Structure formats: structure tokens, C-alpha cells
Amino acid sequence: MENPLNNTKNLLNYTKRLLVLVSLLLVFVSGLCFGQQKEIKLFVSPEIFELEVKRGQILEDKIKIYNKGGVSVPIGVSVTNFGAQEESGTITFYEKPTPKEPAEVGPPQVEGGDDISYNPRKWIKIENPNFILDAGETEEVKFSVAIPENAEPGGHYAVALFEPKLPSYYFEKGTVRAIPKIGVLFLFSVEVEGLTKPEELLTVVEFAIPEKLHLRKLEDFFVKIVKATEEEKFIIVETCHLPFILSIKNNDIYHIKPEGKLEIFRIPLTNANHKLTDTKKTVGETEIKETTILPGKTRKFPVEFKPNLPKVLEKYLPASILEFISQNMLFGKYRALLDLKVGNDTINKEIEFWVFPWKVVLFTSFVAFIFLIFLIKYRKRIKLAIGVLVKK
């Protein structure tokens, strides 16, 4: 016979466990709600001001900042100069540029750094640099720009940084107190009459197929066969999926925005004197999106190329098979044509190369060889089977 006291103890233990579980669940849910409440979502508009200005000019405008989060945020606005790293174009902030090198990356140099003619952060004045932005609200931040009379001609670059100023109790103990800043870029082009433009606004420093993709042994072998000179390049790659190397240098004192396209053409092997204008077969095209290059800087452009396949194949074949065909089933001689535009200037560069998917060729040859041996070995049986089928 069960003891009533034991049943009572079991009920009490069960109730205690249930209360503990519910308490933990409430703490977890409240923690989630609190975390969501503290989430910060700030947006600015516009994100960039690209201004062509003259000496002595005064401008006024405003920036809108939106708080899409669920908590009020104190905001502090500061203005600093910025430059760009070579090749990557990554923005680097610095306080005091030198007059001769306004966009150099690295530690700021004191000499000439306070000269307002080279220091665009001193041109910008924020009307109300400190304010509180409530949840769901929008604030208009007014600013003025005063271009000095002795402003150095060329490009000058600054950024207005919107930084949340949060008290220490906002963060939990042991957590990283990192709040991302939001920036609005100012790209000034100070125009002065009588300045001469460089003959070439940009220079294509490098346009090539990466060395690691070259089939060097095949290249050396065919160079010896055709007895090519050192000036003649014989490029052989395994696949048409090619990442081209493209580096462009800005020779101007203003920033430039080159854009264009890369087209790949198939070259008919029957026409030794083939001209680009005679080409009818376009294998594919890749867009080179408009990208800003600061004065005197060299920037690398990522250019990935994949050939276009017939629409019929794309309609009926799965993506994996299409990818295999695109990578391995194209072979022959091709020409890559680079077409870049900056304003009214156009620059063209080209590369001729061969595509030889040797692994696929080797595998196909092996399969064909095995099939040929099979036909030779069982030719009598195959002939007999075909005869029987014909009689039927």
C-alpha cells in the first residue's frame, strides 16, 4: 500500500521542478526581449556627396539619419579625412594629411597637416554634432562647407562619422563594447581654371591571366614547335572559368570612375590573319562595374569570367552538369578584349589564349580506347547480334 506522505513529497518535488523550469524560461525570454530592445539599427541618407567645387564657394546641405532600432541612441558626429590603400581600395582614416601626399596611407605626418588648403575635414562644419535619436525617429543633420580661397586643386576626401555614444551600463560584463560607426563620404573636386589634364587619365598597369592557371609545360612545348620569339606570348589554360588580373592606375589629380566590360571571342583556327571585327562568335561577357580610384592610386579590379551556354541546355540540364560543361567542354583559341571608359576616353587591351581541358581530353581518349578494344575483341559477336536484329 502506497504511503500518502510519499505521494505528497513527489508532488512537491514535481511542482518545484516545474517552477524552476518556468523561471528559467522566463529569464531566457526576457533576455531575448532585452537583447532585441538594445539592438541598434542606424541608416544615413545620402551615403556620399560628390561635389565639384571652386575656391571660395560655400555650400549648405543636410544628412538624414534613421533609427530603425528599438532604443534611443545618443549620437556624436565627427569629421575626419580619408584615403585609400593601394590595390584593394580599402578606406583608411587619418587626421592630418601632408600637402604633397593628400591621400597617402599610413601614420599622419605633422608637417603641413594643419594647412587648411589640404585639409578637407576643416572645410565641413556640422551644425548640431551631438543629439539623441529616439527609436523609430529621423534626424536631419545640417552642415555647411566652406572651400578656402587657397584650396589646392584636385581631389580632397573627408568623411562624417556618426557614432553612438552609449553608457557603460548598456553593455553586459565581459562583452566587447564595439559599436559600428556609420560614415557619409565627401568627395571634393576643387576645380581651378588653366589646369592641364594628363594625356592619359588612367593606365592599365596589368591585364593578364594569373600565372598559376597557365599550363607551363604545354606552353614551353608548343613554343619550341612553332619557334616563337620571346616577344610572342603563348598562353594555354585548362578552363574558360578565368579570374583575370586587372590593375588600373589613376594619373589625374582628381578621382576617376572607370567602367567597362570584358568580352571573350572565339578565334577561327582556319583564319591566320583573323581580325577582331571579323569575329562573329562571342563566348561571353563580364561587366566591370564603375569603381572610384583616388588620385595617384592603383586599384585592382576583380574580373571573373564564365562563358555563356545555350539557353536550351540551361533549360533542361541541372546546374551541376551545366557547371561541368562550362568548365571543361570548351577548347580552342580565344581572345579577351578589355574595354574601359572614363568620361569620353576609351582604352582597349586584349589577350589571346588557348583553352585545353587536358583532363577531359585524356579521360575521353581513354574511354574511346577501351571502347575500340571492346569492338575489336567482340566484333564477331556484335556482327552476329546486329544480323539477328536486322532479320527480325
KETIVEX-538896 format. One record per residue: residue in three letters; z, x, y of N, C-alpha, C in turn. Coordinates in pm, whole numbers, padded with zeros to 5 digits, always signed. Layout:
BEGIN
ALAZXYZXYZXY;...
This chain:
BEGIN
MET+00000+00084-00119+00000+00000+00000+00000+00089+00126;GLU-00090+00058+00220-00104+00141+00340+00015+00119+00433;ASN+00051+00234+00495+00162+00232+00590+00111+00187+00727;PRO+00169+00082+00786+00125+00034+00918+00138+00140+01027;LEU+00235+00232+01012+00252+00337+01111+00133+00432+01112;ASN+00084+00460+00990-00033+00549+00981-00154+00487+01049;ASN-00173+00357+01030-00285+00288+01094-00273+00294+01247;THR-00150+00278+01294-00128+00283+01438-00158+00422+01494;LYS-00114+00528+01420-00141+00665+01464-00291+00693+01465;ASN-00359+00646+01360-00504+00668+01354-00575+00599+01471;LEU-00530+00479+01505-00590+00405+01616-00566+00477+01749;LEU-00443+00530+01765-00412+00603+01888-00496+00731+01900;ASN-00511+00804+01788-00593+00927+01789-00738+00895+01822;TYR-00788+00789+01764-00926+00748+01789-00945+00711+01936;THR-00845+00639+01989-00853+00598+02131-00850+00720+02223;LYS-00764+00817+02191-00756+00939+02271-00889+01015+02270;ARG-00947+01028+02152-01075+01099+02140-01184+01027+02220;LEU-01184+00896+02213-01283+00818+02286-01267+00836+02437;LEU-01141+00836+02484-01115+00855+02626-01159+00994+02672;VAL-01133+01097+02589-01175+01234+02624-01326+01243+02633;LEU-01396+01180+02537-01542+01181+02535-01600+01113+02658;VAL-01542+00996+02693-01588+00924+02811-01563+01005+02937;SER-01448+01071+02945-01415+01154+03062-01514+01269+03078;LEU-01544+01335+02965-01642+01445+02970-01778+01394+03014;LEU-01816+01278+02964-01945+01220+03001-01951+01188+03151;LEU-01842+01134+03203-01836+01103+03346-01844+01229+03431;VAL-01774+01334+03387-01779+01461+03460-01921+01516+03460;PHE-01988+01508+03343-02126+01559+03332-02221+01482+03423;VAL-02209+01348+03421-02297+01265+03504-02270+01288+03652;SER-02143+01297+03687-02110+01320+03828-02160+01458+03873;GLY-02154+01555+03781-02207+01688+03814-02355+01683+03839;LEU-02426+01608+03756-02571+01593+03777-02599+01527+03910;CYS-02526+01421+03940-02548+01349+04066-02519+01440+04185;PHE-02411+01518+04173-02376+01608+04283-02481+01715+04302;GLY-02534+01767+04185-02639+01868+04192-02763+01811+04256;GLN-02798+01686+04222-02916+01624+04281-02894+01599+04430;GLN-02771+01563+04465-02742+01534+04605-02757+01660+04690;LYS-02725+01778+04631-02730+01902+04705-02868+01966+04704;GLU-02963+01908+04634-03095+01969+04626-03162+01966+04763;ILE-03218+02082+04801-03280+02095+04932-03432+02097+04917;LYS-03498+02007+04991-03644+02000+04991-03692+01993+05135;LEU-03741+02106+05184-03788+02113+05321-03939+02140+05323;PHE-04009+02076+05415-04152+02095+05432-04183+02108+05581;VAL-04285+02188+05612-04327+02205+05751-04473+02169+05767;SER-04510+02128+05886-04649+02096+05918-04674+02122+06067;PRO-04778+02198+06101-04869+02268+06011-04806+02395+05956;GLU-04867+02454+05855-04814+02575+05795-04869+02701+05862;ILE-04972+02685+05944-05034+02801+06006-05096+02761+06141;PHE-05081+02850+06238-05150+02837+06367-05244+02957+06380;GLU-05372+02930+06385-05471+03036+06402-05529+03022+06542;LEU-05488+03113+06632-05513+03095+06774-05598+03208+06831;GLU-05708+03172+06895-05787+03267+06973-05740+03258+07118;VAL-05681+03364+07169-05615+03359+07299-05668+03468+07390;LYS-05633+03454+07518-05670+03552+07619-05544+03600+07690;ARG-05553+03714+07750-05439+03770+07822-05392+03675+07933;GLY-05261+03660+07943-05203+03574+08045-05201+03427+08010;GLN-05254+03390+07896-05260+03248+07858-05124+03199+07811;ILE-05092+03072+07843-04967+03009+07800-05002+02883+07720;LEU-04942+02871+07603-04967+02758+07514-04837+02689+07479;GLU-04845+02561+07453-04730+02484+07406-04772+02395+07290;ASP-04686+02386+07190-04718+02303+07073-04587+02272+07001;LYS-04596+02211+06886-04476+02175+06811-04500+02186+06661;ILE-04391+02203+06589-04391+02209+06443-04303+02096+06392;LYS-04352+02026+06292-04271+01921+06229-04208+01975+06101;ILE-04078+01952+06086-04009+01990+05965-03947+01866+05903;TYR-03970+01849+05773-03928+01729+05700-03819+01766+05600;ASN-03715+01685+05594-03608+01700+05495-03626+01591+05389;LYS-03681+01627+05276-03703+01533+05166-03588+01533+05065;GLY-03484+01611+05094-03370+01618+05004-03268+01510+05033;GLY-03154+01521+04963-03051+01419+04977-02928+01466+05050;VAL-02938+01572+05131-02821+01625+05202-02865+01674+05339;SER-02778+01661+05437-02806+01713+05571-02801+01865+05568;VAL-02890+01928+05643-02902+02073+05638-02905+02130+05781;PRO-02812+02221+05812-02822+02295+05939-02938+02395+05929;ILE-03024+02398+06030-03143+02483+06028-03136+02583+06143;GLY-03170+02709+06113-03185+02811+06216-03327+02864+06213;VAL-03388+02876+06332-03527+02922+06341-03530+03061+06404;SER-03597+03154+06340-03614+03288+06394-03760+03328+06384;VAL-03802+03421+06468-03941+03466+06470-03945+03615+06444;THR-04033+03656+06354-04049+03798+06323-04197+03828+06303;ASN-04232+03955+06303-04370+03997+06280-04395+04012+06131;PHE-04519+04010+06093-04552+04034+05952-04683+04110+05941;GLY-04696+04179+05828-04819+04248+05792-04855+04213+05649;ALA-04945+04289+05591-04988+04261+05454-05001+04391+05378;GLN-04964+04388+05251-04977+04505+05165-05123+04526+05127;GLU-05157+04651+05106-05292+04684+05063-05320+04620+04927;GLU-05443+04576+04910-05499+04522+04786-05442+04385+04750;SER-05310+04371+04740-05253+04243+04698-05252+04141+04811;GLY-05241+04186+04937-05233+04094+05050-05098+04028+05065;THR-04997+04075+04990-04863+04018+04998-04804+04037+05137;ILE-04749+03930+05193-04692+03936+05328-04564+04019+05328;THR-04553+04106+05428-04434+04188+05447-04382+04165+05588;PHE-04255+04131+05601-04194+04106+05731-04135+04235+05787;TYR-04146+04254+05916-04084+04368+05982-04060+04332+06128;GLU-03970+04406+06190-03925+04370+06323-04002+04440+06435;LYS-04030+04571+06418-04085+04646+06530-04209+04725+06486;PRO-04327+04672+06509-04447+04746+06475-04473+04858+06575;THR-04547+04956+06531-04586+05063+06623-04716+05023+06691;PRO-04745+05075+06811-04865+05033+06881-04994+05071+06810;LYS-04995+05182+06740-05118+05226+06676-05142+05157+06542;GLU-05036+05111+06478-05049+05051+06346-04974+04918+06344;PRO-05032+04811+06399-04959+04685+06413-04936+04612+06283;ALA-05002+04649+06176-04987+04572+06052-04953+04662+05935;GLU-04893+04778+05960-04862+04868+05852-04739+04820+05775;VAL-04738+04849+05646-04628+04809+05561-04529+04924+05551;GLY-04401+04893+05549-04301+04996+05533-04191+04979+05635;PRO-04098+05075+05638-03987+05064+05733-04037+05065+05877;PRO-03978+04981+05963-04022+04977+06103-03995+05109+06174;GLN-04084+05150+06260-04066+05271+06338-04020+05233+06479;VAL-03928+05309+06533-03869+05275+06662-03967+05300+06775;GLU-04047+05406+06764-04136+05445+06873-04234+05334+06908;GLY-04230+05286+07030-04323+05184+07076-04295+05045+07024;GLY-04188+05028+06946-04164+04899+06884-04126+04789+06981;ASP-04070+04826+07096-04029+04727+07195-04139+04692+07295;ASP-04253+04753+07279-04366+04726+07369-04418+04586+07341;ILE-04403+04497+07441-04438+04357+07420-04588+04337+07397;SER-04670+04431+07441-04814+04417+07423-04854+04424+07276;TYR-04767+04484+07191-04795+04495+07049-04702+04408+06963;ASN-04614+04335+07027-04505+04270+06954-04515+04118+06966;PRO-04591+04050+06880-04615+03906+06897-04493+03819+06880;ARG-04388+03869+06813-04269+03785+06799-04203+03757+06934;LYS-04228+03848+07031-04173+03829+07165-04258+03734+07249;TRP-04373+03697+07198-04459+03604+07271-04417+03459+07247;ILE-04344+03435+07138-04312+03299+07094-04167+03266+07132;LYS-04148+03152+07193-04014+03106+07230-03991+02967+07170;ILE-03888+02956+07085-03852+02828+07024-03757+02753+07117;GLU-03789+02628+07146-03710+02552+07243-03570+02523+07191;ASN-03558+02480+07066-03427+02449+07008-03419+02515+06871;PRO-03373+02642+06865-03377+02716+06739-03267+02679+06640;ASN-03170+02596+06680-03061+02558+06590-03041+02407+06597;PHE-03045+02342+06481-03028+02197+06477-02988+02156+06336;ILE-02944+02031+06323-02909+01975+06192-03013+01871+06156;LEU-03067+01885+06038-03170+01793+05991-03111+01705+05882;ASP-03093+01578+05914-03033+01485+05819-03129+01453+05705;ALA-03071+01405+05596-03151+01371+05478-03255+01264+05513;GLY-03379+01291+05473-03488+01196+05495-03544+01195+05636;GLU-03493+01283+05724-03538+01281+05863-03644+01389+05890;THR-03710+01374+06005-03811+01468+06052-03773+01515+06191;GLU-03787+01644+06214-03756+01702+06345-03881+01769+06401;GLU-03906+01748+06529-04015+01816+06598-03958+01935+06673;VAL-04002+02053+06634-03955+02177+06696-04062+02224+06794;LYS-04029+02217+06922-04126+02258+07024-04116+02408+07049;PHE-04230+02467+07080-04233+02610+07109-04340+02637+07216;SER-04327+02752+07278-04428+02796+07376-04470+02938+07341;VAL-04594+02970+07377-04649+03104+07353-04699+03158+07486;ALA-04651+03275+07524-04695+03340+07647-04759+03473+07612;ILE-04892+03482+07627-04964+03605+07597-04950+03699+07716;PRO-04895+03819+07695-04876+03910+07809-05008+03957+07867;GLU-05004+03995+07994-05124+04040+08064-05179+04170+08006;ASN-05091+04248+07943-05134+04375+07885-05143+04369+07733;ALA-05157+04248+07678-05165+04234+07532-05281+04315+07476;GLU-05252+04388+07372-05354+04471+07309-05458+04382+07242;PRO-05587+04407+07266-05690+04326+07199-05687+04345+07049;GLY-05722+04240+06978-05723+04245+06833-05633+04139+06772;GLY-05601+04157+06644-05518+04061+06573-05371+04098+06577;HIS-05287+03997+06599-05142+04014+06601-05081+03899+06521;TYR-04974+03929+06443-04930+03833+06343-04778+03819+06342;ALA-04734+03694+06354-04591+03664+06355-04567+03541+06268;VAL-04440+03516+06237-04404+03401+06155-04273+03342+06206;ALA-04267+03210+06215-04143+03139+06249-04077+03097+06118;LEU-03957+03148+06095-03885+03124+05970-03779+03016+05991;PHE-03785+02912+05908-03686+02804+05909-03590+02829+05793;GLU-03465+02860+05828-03368+02900+05727-03248+02805+05727;PRO-03218+02743+05611-03097+02660+05602-02972+02745+05618;LYS-02880+02700+05703-02753+02769+05726-02642+02689+05659;LEU-02613+02720+05534-02518+02640+05457-02384+02709+05446;PRO-02273+02634+05457-02139+02692+05445-02110+02736+05302;SER-02010+02821+05285-01980+02879+05154-01935+02774+05052;TYR-01868+02667+05097-01820+02567+05001-01934+02488+04937;TYR-02054+02502+04994-02170+02432+04937-02205+02489+04800;PHE-02172+02619+04779-02208+02687+04655-02090+02689+04560;GLU-02121+02683+04432-02017+02697+04331-01984+02845+04314;LYS-01864+02873+04268-01821+03011+04248-01906+03077+04140;GLY-01947+03200+04168-02024+03275+04070-02173+03249+04074;THR-02218+03156+04157-02361+03127+04166-02426+03212+04275;VAL-02557+03233+04261-02631+03310+04360-02653+03224+04484;ARG-02615+03275+04599-02628+03199+04723-02762+03233+04790;ALA-02869+03194+04725-03003+03222+04776-03071+03091+04813;ILE-03106+03078+04939-03177+02960+04987-03313+03005+05039;PRO-03421+02952+04986-03553+02996+05031-03581+02955+05175;LYS-03646+03045+05247-03689+03017+05384-03831+02958+05382;ILE-03860+02879+05483-03994+02824+05500-04054+02884+05626;GLY-04177+02933+05614-04239+03001+05726-04363+02931+05778;VAL-04383+02941+05910-04505+02896+05975-04573+03018+06036;LEU-04694+03047+05992-04763+03168+06034-04834+03149+06167;PHE-04832+03255+06248-04907+03259+06374-05006+03375+06366;LEU-05134+03344+06367-05239+03445+06364-05308+03446+06501;PHE-05272+03546+06582-05329+03557+06715-05450+03650+06714;SER-05555+03608+06780-05670+03694+06806-05685+03706+06957;VAL-05640+03820+07011-05646+03843+07155-05786+03893+07189;GLU-05859+03812+07263-05997+03844+07297-06005+03906+07436;VAL-06078+04014+07446-06100+04083+07573-06250+04108+07588;GLU-06303+04075+07702-06446+04092+07725-06485+04240+07725;GLY-06605+04267+07673-06658+04403+07674-06628+04483+07550;LEU-06551+04426+07455-06523+04498+07331-06647+04501+07242;THR-06672+04616+07183-06786+04629+07091-06739+04603+06949;LYS-06819+04528+06877-06789+04496+06738-06838+04608+06647;PRO-06771+04633+06536-06823+04731+06440-06954+04683+06379;GLU-07037+04777+06337-07166+04741+06278-07147+04657+06152;GLU-07048+04692+06074-07017+04616+05952-06874+04565+05962;LEU-06858+04433+05966-06724+04376+05973-06644+04406+05848;LEU-06711+04409+05735-06641+04436+05610-06721+04534+05525;THR-06650+04603+05437-06712+04695+05343-06667+04659+05203;VAL-06763+04647+05111-06729+04625+04971-06691+04762+04912;VAL-06562+04787+04902-06513+04916+04855-06546+04935+04708;GLU-06531+04828+04631-06559+04837+04486-06604+04703+04434;PHE-06710+04706+04358-06758+04589+04285-06805+04638+04149;ALA-06727+04611+04047-06754+04670+03916-06692+04588+03804;ILE-06731+04622+03683-06669+04567+03562-06563+04667+03517;PRO-06441+04622+03489-06333+04716+03451-06374+04810+03339;GLU-06332+04934+03351-06368+05037+03253-06324+05002+03111;LYS-06211+04934+03099-06158+04903+02965-06247+04808+02887;LEU-06336+04737+02957-06427+04644+02890-06559+04708+02850;HIS-06583+04831+02894-06707+04900+02860-06704+04946+02715;LEU-06816+04932+02647-06833+04988+02512-06893+05128+02531;ARG-06804+05225+02553-06847+05358+02594-06934+05428+02490;LYS-06901+05415+02364-06979+05484+02261-07122+05432+02256;LEU-07136+05300+02268-07270+05242+02271-07345+05284+02398;GLU-07274+05286+02509-07337+05328+02634-07390+05471+02625;ASP-07306+05561+02574-07347+05701+02561-07465+05715+02464;PHE-07461+05636+02356-07568+05641+02256-07703+05600+02316;PHE-07704+05488+02390-07830+05440+02447-07876+05526+02565;VAL-07781+05587+02637-07819+05677+02745-07897+05796+02690;LYS-07854+05846+02574-07924+05958+02512-08063+05916+02462;ILE-08073+05793+02413-08202+05746+02361-08304+05731+02474;VAL-08263+05664+02581-08358+05638+02691-08364+05754+02790;LYS-08276+05855+02768-08272+05973+02855-08252+05933+03002;ALA-08150+05853+03024-08120+05805+03160-08062+05918+03244;THR-08087+05914+03373-08031+06013+03464-07887+05978+03496;GLU-07817+06070+03564-07677+06046+03599-07662+05931+03697;GLU-07764+05907+03780-07757+05800+03879-07775+05664+03815;GLU-07846+05659+03700-07870+05532+03633-07748+05493+03551;LYS-07699+05373+03574-07583+05325+03500-07627+05235+03386;PHE-07567+05258+03271-07599+05179+03153-07469+05114+03108;ILE-07449+04986+03144-07323+04917+03119-07341+04820+03002;ILE-07256+04834+02900-07257+04743+02785-07116+04688+02767;VAL-07105+04556+02759-06977+04490+02736-06990+04399+02614;GLU-06874+04354+02565-06874+04276+02442-06885+04127+02466;THR-06841+04079+02581-06835+03936+02605-06877+03903+02747;CYS-06918+03778+02767-06954+03731+02901-06832+03684+02980;HIS-06716+03676+02918-06594+03643+02990-06546+03771+03060;LEU-06580+03784+03187-06558+03911+03255-06472+03896+03379;PRO-06367+03977+03392-06295+03986+03518-06354+04099+03602;PHE-06427+04067+03706-06488+04169+03790-06385+04226+03887;ILE-06399+04355+03919-06317+04419+04022-06389+04405+04155;LEU-06322+04345+04252-06381+04327+04384-06277+04364+04490;SER-06305+04471+04566-06218+04514+04675-06298+04513+04805;ILE-06241+04451+04909-06310+04437+05037-06221+04492+05148;LYS-06281+04573+05236-06207+04629+05350-06253+04563+05479;ASN-06155+04531+05563-06182+04474+05695-06192+04589+05797;ASN-06311+04607+05855-06333+04714+05952-06308+04671+06096;ASP-06277+04544+06116-06261+04490+06251-06117+04501+06297;ILE-06094+04480+06429-05957+04476+06481-05899+04335+06475;TYR-05979+04240+06429-05936+04102+06408-05935+04074+06257;HIS-05858+03973+06217-05861+03934+06077-05992+03862+06047;ILE-06037+03875+05925-06161+03811+05882-06133+03727+05758;LYS-06224+03633+05729-06208+03544+05614-06338+03538+05534;PRO-06361+03639+05452-06483+03636+05371-06476+03531+05262;GLU-06590+03476+05227-06603+03382+05117-06743+03398+05058;GLY-06763+03341+04941-06896+03352+04882-06896+03308+04737;LYS-06982+03372+04659-06995+03336+04518-07046+03454+04437;LEU-07022+03447+04308-07074+03544+04213-07160+03469+04113;GLU-07288+03506+04105-07380+03443+04012-07425+03542+03906;ILE-07439+03491+03784-07487+03574+03673-07623+03519+03629;PHE-07723+03607+03623-07858+03570+03583-07894+03643+03454;ARG-07970+03575+03370-08025+03641+03251-08157+03709+03289;ILE-08172+03835+03251-08293+03909+03281-08386+03908+03160;PRO-08508+03857+03173-08604+03859+03061-08636+04002+03020;LEU-08625+04031+02891-08649+04166+02843-08797+04201+02843;THR-08883+04100+02853-09028+04124+02848-09082+04170+02983;ASN-09001+04158+03089-09048+04192+03223-08972+04314+03273;ALA-09036+04429+03262-08970+04553+03301-08949+04561+03452;ASN-09041+04501+03527-09032+04502+03673-08972+04373+03724;HIS-08870+04326+03657-08810+04197+03689-08748+04197+03829;LYS-08775+04092+03904-08716+04074+04035-08619+03956+04031;LEU-08516+03966+04115-08414+03861+04116-08472+03725+04153;THR-08572+03727+04241-08631+03600+04285-08712+03534+04174;ASP-08749+03613+04073-08825+03556+03962-08735+03491+03858;THR-08604+03511+03871-08512+03464+03768-08498+03313+03776;LYS-08519+03247+03663-08505+03101+03657-08377+03062+03584;LYS-08328+03153+03497-08214+03120+03412-08085+03169+03475;THR-08004+03077+03522-07871+03110+03574-07769+03081+03467;VAL-07694+03183+03429-07593+03167+03323-07470+03095+03377;GLY-07433+03125+03499-07314+03060+03557-07285+03112+03696;GLU-07184+03051+03757-07150+03082+03896-06999+03069+03915;THR-06941+03162+03991-06799+03159+04023-06781+03163+04174;GLU-06699+03072+04226-06674+03066+04371-06571+03170+04412;ILE-06596+03238+04523-06500+03328+04584-06444+03256+04707;LYS-06321+03210+04695-06263+03126+04800-06231+03207+04924;GLU-06235+03139+05038-06207+03201+05167-06066+03260+05166;THR-06058+03388+05199-05930+03459+05197-05918+03546+05321;THR-05798+03547+05379-05776+03624+05502-05746+03770+05470;ILE-05814+03860+05543-05787+04003+05535-05750+04051+05675;LEU-05632+04110+05687-05586+04158+05817-05662+04284+05859;PRO-05660+04317+05988-05737+04432+06038-05703+04562+05966;GLY-05809+04635+05930-05791+04766+05869-05743+04765+05726;LYS-05724+04646+05669-05670+04635+05534-05780+04619+05429;THR-05748+04666+05309-05834+04646+05192-05765+04550+05099;ARG-05839+04452+05052-05779+04349+04966-05861+04329+04841;LYS-05790+04314+04730-05857+04286+04603-05870+04136+04583;PHE-05987+04095+04533-06013+03956+04505-06021+03936+04354;PRO-05944+03844+04297-05958+03816+04154-06084+03733+04129;VAL-06177+03788+04053-06303+03719+04024-06319+03711+03872;GLU-06296+03593+03818-06311+03569+03674-06440+03492+03649;PHE-06517+03538+03553-06644+03471+03524-06647+03420+03381;LYS-06691+03294+03364-06718+03233+03235-06852+03163+03243;PRO-06940+03188+03146-07073+03127+03152-07068+02977+03128;ASN-07163+02906+03187-07176+02762+03166-07246+02734+03033;LEU-07197+02634+02962-07259+02592+02836-07330+02459+02855;PRO-07428+02429+02772-07499+02300+02783-07403+02182+02775;LYS-07430+02079+02853-07344+01961+02858-07334+01892+02723;VAL-07440+01903+02643-07440+01839+02511-07331+01899+02423;LEU-07316+02034+02428-07213+02100+02349-07074+02061+02398;GLU-07057+02054+02529-06927+02017+02584-06887+01874+02547;LYS-06987+01791+02522-06960+01651+02491-06913+01632+02347;TYR-06968+01711+02254-06943+01686+02112-06855+01790+02044;LEU-06840+01908+02099-06764+02013+02033-06623+02025+02093;PRO-06524+02059+02010-06388+02078+02061-06379+02203+02148;ALA-06271+02210+02226-06255+02318+02324-06248+02455+02259;SER-06184+02465+02142-06170+02595+02075-06306+02652+02033;ILE-06393+02566+01982-06527+02611+01941-06610+02647+02063;LEU-06597+02567+02169-06669+02598+02293-06626+02734+02349;GLU-06496+02762+02341-06446+02890+02389-06504+03006+02308;PHE-06512+02987+02177-06567+03091+02089-06714+03115+02121;ILE-06790+03006+02137-06933+03020+02168-06952+03089+02302;SER-06871+03051+02400-06883+03107+02533-06855+03257+02534;GLN-06760+03299+02451-06721+03440+02449-06815+03526+02365;ASN-06869+03471+02256-06932+03557+02155-07079+03531+02126;MET-07134+03421+02171-07270+03386+02129-07376+03420+02233;LEU-07337+03476+02346-07434+03516+02446-07456+03666+02438;PHE-07582+03708+02433-07612+03851+02432-07746+03873+02501;GLY-07765+03997+02546-07886+04030+02619-07854+04101+02749;LYS-07952+04107+02838-07938+04176+02965-07915+04075+03077;TYR-07819+04109+03167-07781+04017+03273-07768+04091+03406;ARG-07769+04012+03512-07747+04066+03646-07642+03983+03717;ALA-07539+04051+03771-07435+03985+03851-07466+04007+03998;LEU-07481+03899+04072-07513+03905+04214-07395+03855+04296;LEU-07341+03942+04381-07231+03908+04469-07288+03871+04605;ASP-07252+03753+04654-07300+03703+04783-07179+03670+04870;LEU-07152+03752+04972-07037+03734+05060-07083+03699+05200;LYS-07004+03613+05267-07036+03573+05404-06912+03584+05491;VAL-06932+03641+05611-06829+03644+05715-06897+03603+05843;GLY-06873+03482+05888-06944+03432+06005-07093+03424+05977;ASN-07171+03495+06058-07316+03496+06038-07363+03615+05955;ASP-07271+03703+05917-07308+03821+05840-07304+03790+05691;THR-07400+03847+05617-07408+03829+05472-07420+03966+05406;ILE-07346+03985+05297-07351+04110+05220-07380+04076+05075;ASN-07475+04148+05015-07511+04127+04875-07492+04257+04797;LYS-07432+04244+04680-07418+04355+04587-07456+04303+04448;GLU-07505+04393+04362-07542+04348+04228-07512+04454+04124;ILE-07491+04406+04001-07465+04492+03885-07551+04442+03769;GLU-07619+04532+03701-07690+04496+03578-07609+04545+03458;PHE-07602+04462+03356-07523+04498+03238-07580+04428+03115;TRP-07542+04481+03001-07581+04424+02872-07458+04363+02805;VAL-07480+04250+02739-07374+04188+02659-07412+04202+02512;PHE-07322+04265+02436-07347+04288+02293-07220+04256+02215;PRO-07207+04132+02165-07088+04095+02086-07095+04156+01946;TRP-07061+04282+01935-07084+04357+01811-07004+04303+01692;LYS-06887+04250+01717-06808+04196+01605-06878+04078+01542;VAL-06932+03988+01624-07005+03872+01573-07133+03916+01504;VAL-07203+04014+01564-07327+04065+01504-07298+04129+01369;LEU-07189+04207+01363-07152+04273+01238-07115+04172+01131;PHE-07037+04071+01170-06997+03969+01073-07117+03888+01026;THR-07205+03851+01118-07324+03773+01083-07415+03854+00991;SER-07429+03982+01019-07512+04068+00934-07454+04079+00794;PHE-07320+04089+00787-07254+04098+00657-07274+03970+00576;VAL-07258+03855+00641-07279+03728+00573-07423+03714+00527;ALA-07517+03754+00612-07659+03746+00576-07691+03838+00458;PHE-07627+03956+00457-07649+04050+00346-07597+03993+00214;ILE-07478+03936+00218-07421+03874+00096-07509+03759+00049;PHE-07556+03679+00143-07641+03565+00107-07773+03613+00046;LEU-07828+03724+00097-07952+03779+00043-07931+03828-00099;ILE-07819+03896-00122-07788+03943-00258-07774+03825-00353;PHE-07709+03719-00304-07693+03598-00386-07829+03538-00423;LEU-07920+03534-00328-08053+03480-00355-08129+03564-00456;ILE-08116+03696-00442-08188+03785-00535-08131+03773-00675;LYS-07999+03768-00687-07934+03764-00818-07957+03633-00891;TYR-07955+03523-00818-07967+03391-00881-08098+03321-00845;ARG-08202+03402-00818-08328+03342-00774-08391+03254-00882;LYS-08376+03295-01011-08435+03216-01120-08367+03080-01132;ARG-08234+03080-01125-08161+02953-01134-08190+02864-01013;ILE-08199+02925-00898-08228+02848-00777-08367+02788-00786;LYS-08464+02868-00837-08602+02819-00852-08609+02704-00951;LEU-08534+02718-01062-08530+02613-01164-08469+02484-01108;ALA-08358+02498-01030-08291+02382-00973-08382+02311-00874;ILE-08456+02388-00794-08546+02328-00697-08659+02254-00768;GLY-08707+02312-00883-08813+02246-00960-08767+02112-01014;VAL-08643+02107-01064-08589+01983-01118-08579+01878-01009;LEU-08531+01920-00891-08518+01825-00780-08652+01772-00734;VAL-08752+01858-00736-08888+01815-00694-08945+01713-00790;LYS-08924+01735-00922-08975+01641-01022-08911+01503-01010;LYS-08782+01502-00972-08716+01375-00956-08772+01300-00835;
